[in-house]
Amino acid sequence: MGWQVLVPFTRTLSSMRNFARSQSGFTLIELLTIIGTIGILGGMSIAAFQEYKGKATYQVAFSTVSSARSALEAALTEPDATYSNVAMYTQAAPGPVGNASASQLLPGLMLPKNNKIYFSFDPTCLTSACISAVFTARHCSGIQYASWTRFGDGTEILMENVAGSGCP
């Protein structure tokens, strides 16, 4: 009776060993193909992310220039207002404009983080032969910047996607 119990058990154990041998798993070629595919997809996603990040940093700079332009135009339409000269003011700190003369010309302008601005204003310039205002914004981790120039007669130039490195 003991032999009858062991025979089915040994057959079961033997069939389990054969089943384990038939399930060999992935081959080395299959694993290398999967790893290569993951690597290619990862490389493509990193490139797409860098492009997205570059566009986003430029948009921050362009938005800052657009806001500054609107603020300056609103300030210059004030009747009987007198403004003092602003000689190339630079600010890299976020928040409101720190220079008193510049903040009078750019009321309500809030600068974002990681952004550096350059601003100058000449109230004596009244012809197209001179530049009355320049506002440039650069994002510190971007490779492009935006700049707006206003001449004395009101003519404007908006330079977009200007190549340049971050915050010099």
Phi and psi in degrees as a GROMACS rama.xvg file:
@    title "Ramachandran Plot"
@    xaxis  label "Phi"
@    yaxis  label "Psi"
@TYPE xy
-64.2114  -32.9433  GLY-2
-71.2455  -33.0434  TRP-3
-67.9165  -32.338  GLN-4
-72.6919  -38.793  VAL-5
-73.0402  -34.1937  LEU-6
-61.6804  -50.6858  VAL-7
-63.0489  -33.3621  PRO-8
-65.7671  -45.0364  PHE-9
-65.6455  -36.1067  THR-10
-65.6628  -38.9658  ARG-11
-66.7354  -42.9259  THR-12
-64.7948  -40.9568  LEU-13
-64.7418  -42.8227  SER-14
-68.6283  -30.1182  SER-15
-67.9068  -38.9533  MET-16
-64.2482  -44.3984  ARG-17
-62.987  -37.645  ASN-18
-65.6326  -40.7549  PHE-19
-65.7574  -37.4658  ALA-20
-69.288  -32.8437  ARG-21
-74.8596  -21.4977  SER-22
-95.5738  80.8204  GLN-23
-86.4249  -14.0232  SER-24
91.7783  -158.578  GLY-25
-83.1917  148.848  PHE-26
-84.1731  166.123  THR-27
-62.7463  -38.7641  LEU-28
-62.3842  -43.2717  ILE-29
-62.6491  -43.9331  GLU-30
-63.9775  -42.3952  LEU-31
-65.4434  -35.941  LEU-32
-63.995  -43.1344  THR-33
-64.6938  -45.3321  ILE-34
-62.8229  -41.2653  ILE-35
-63.0289  -41.9761  GLY-36
-63.6174  -43.6254  THR-37
-62.2603  -40.5438  ILE-38
-63.2845  -42.9957  GLY-39
-65.0599  -45.2082  ILE-40
-63.0353  -38.3589  LEU-41
-64.0875  -42.4114  GLY-42
-63.5955  -39.5524  GLY-43
-67.0313  -38.011  MET-44
-71.036  -34.7153  SER-45
-66.4112  -42.2501  ILE-46
-63.492  -42.0893  ALA-47
-65.6782  -38.2425  ALA-48
-65.682  -40.8709  PHE-49
-64.5121  -38.8466  GLN-50
-65.483  -43.4866  GLU-51
-61.7715  -42.8159  TYR-52
-64.6529  -40.5674  LYS-53
-62.5268  -42.0974  GLY-54
-65.8316  -38.7138  LYS-55
-67.3105  -41.3375  ALA-56
-66.2519  -37.3564  THR-57
-65.248  -40.6282  TYR-58
-61.4337  -34.9241  GLN-59
-63.7772  -46.0502  VAL-60
-64.2459  -43.9914  ALA-61
-64.5445  -40.0551  PHE-62
-63.2538  -38.3878  SER-63
-64.5949  -42.5597  THR-64
-63.3493  -43.5197  VAL-65
-62.4711  -41.5141  SER-66
-65.9322  -41.181  SER-67
-64.9043  -40.618  ALA-68
-61.1433  -46.7252  ARG-69
-62.751  -41.9812  SER-70
-65.2158  -42.5548  ALA-71
-66.9654  -43.2017  LEU-72
-62.1333  -39.0698  GLU-73
-65.7272  -39.772  ALA-74
-67.6865  -37.8682  ALA-75
-73.9946  -16.0786  LEU-76
-85.8907  -4.63812  THR-77
-67.0685  125.892  GLU-78
-73.1068  145.125  PRO-79
61.3279  20.4068  ASP-80
-91.9246  138.501  ALA-81
-116.827  139.426  THR-82
-125.011  145.576  TYR-83
-92.6315  165.754  SER-84
-68.7717  138.056  ASN-85
-120.132  110.609  VAL-86
-95.1709  100.686  ALA-87
38.5365  72.8257  MET-88
-81.8039  135.036  TYR-89
-123.344  137.3  THR-90
-144.744  132.892  GLN-91
-115.104  -9.0082  ALA-92
-82.1568  140.2  ALA-93
-72.0499  160.358  PRO-94
111.708  -160.285  GLY-95
-70.5852  160.523  PRO-96
-65.2598  131.206  VAL-97
-84.5882  -24.5372  GLY-98
-80.975  132.581  ASN-99
-63.3888  -44.9414  ALA-100
-66.2007  -41.2236  SER-101
-67.9285  -38.1613  ALA-102
-70.5231  -25.9125  SER-103
-68.7261  -35.664  GLN-104
-82.059  -24.2173  LEU-105
-120.751  62.7328  LEU-106
-66.2776  132.72  PRO-107
79.97  -0.160644  GLY-108
-73.0869  125.214  LEU-109
-112.766  126.597  MET-110
-89.6736  134.869  LEU-111
-76.62  168.96  PRO-112
-67.4965  156.692  LYS-113
56.6969  34.1399  ASN-114
-128.286  141.217  ASN-115
-125.428  131.936  LYS-116
-115.814  154.467  ILE-117
-128.615  129.014  TYR-118
-140.641  135.248  PHE-119
-141.064  150.892  SER-120
-146.912  134.313  PHE-121
-123.54  105.199  ASP-122
-72.2228  -14.7457  PRO-123
-84.4868  -10.614  THR-124
-80.0509  116.075  CYS-125
-127.686  7.3486  LEU-126
-124.163  171.919  THR-127
-77.3875  -5.4306  SER-128
-82.1609  -8.28839  ALA-129
-134.453  163.354  CYS-130
-99.8778  123.736  ILE-131
-91.2121  -30.4838  SER-132
-150.763  142.251  ALA-133
-135.808  132.215  VAL-134
-134.256  122.441  PHE-135
-124.81  137.295  THR-136
-127.616  132.38  ALA-137
-125.903  136.175  ARG-138
-89.2112  134.778  HIS-139
-63.8328  -25.6959  CYS-140
-108.693  15.7371  SER-141
-100.691  169.171  GLY-142
-117.489  6.77534  ILE-143
-135.516  154.677  GLN-144
-140.22  171.361  TYR-145
-125.474  147.53  ALA-146
-142.683  144.443  SER-147
-127.565  131.176  TRP-148
-124.413  135.598  THR-149
-122.793  128.388  ARG-150
-90.3797  167.026  PHE-151
-60.2713  -30.4128  GLY-152
-86.3915  3.00163  ASP-153
99.0008  -6.27997  GLY-154
-66.4335  142.074  THR-155
-126.925  151.118  GLU-156
-130.724  125.124  ILE-157
-110.143  114.989  LEU-158
-100.127  118.957  MET-159
-109.932  152.6  GLU-160
52.9166  44.0381  ASN-161
-79.1436  128.664  VAL-162
-69.9677  135.64  ALA-163
-178.59  160.593  GLY-164
-99.1346  131.892  SER-165
10.3394  -131.061  GLY-166
-105.934  98.101  CYS-167
